[in-house]
Amino acid sequence: MSNKDAVAREPVDEMDIGEEKVLHTWKSVERPFKKWNKEFYSTVMVFAVLVSIIFFFIEGFMLVLVVWAVVFMAWAISRTEPGIREHKITDKGIRTGGTLYRWDTMLVYWLEEKWDKKLLRVLLSKFPGQLVLVYDQKEEKKIREIMSKFLALEKPEATWTDRVVKWFGEKVPLE
């Protein structure tokens, strides 16, 4: 069997047929962003030191390195302002950052607000698990209208990690 025959027999995805039609496009920051004050950083450092001491006696040096890698990553992200990115909702899925997230990998979507920014969240069935896009208030009606044609508007139930993070945030405020 020639290579040409092998290619012709591969199943064709109907979503790949035809050109991608853009239904809505907008530009926004890449992620929600908040400037933290020195008190926040001081609190994070104190927690990191305490957790590092505990981890050092329990497991050794490797977990301490992980704690400080996470602290450094959080510091770097909080000090780097996000850039502007174009988001597109198309007939084949959502295209952002040069990546197309297809409708067949999306489960549900919901809208929420964080740090005075409006967020479109889409639950994905594959990595990265969730797609989070920032949008302006003026875009909400159009986004809701188009997304509802393809997905159900439904906020998923909070997982145990969501509940732990929320509880920890309420009990131990970092600012």
PyMOL commands that set and color helices and strands:
alter all, ss='L'
color gray80, all
select helices_A, chain A and resi 3-8+14-16+38-58+61-79+103-105+137-150+160-171
alter helices_A, ss='H'
color red, helices_A
select strands_A, chain A and resi 22-29+84-90+93-96+99-102+106-114+117-124+130-135+152-153
alter strands_A, ss='S'
color yellow, strands_A
deselect
rebuild
show_as cartoon
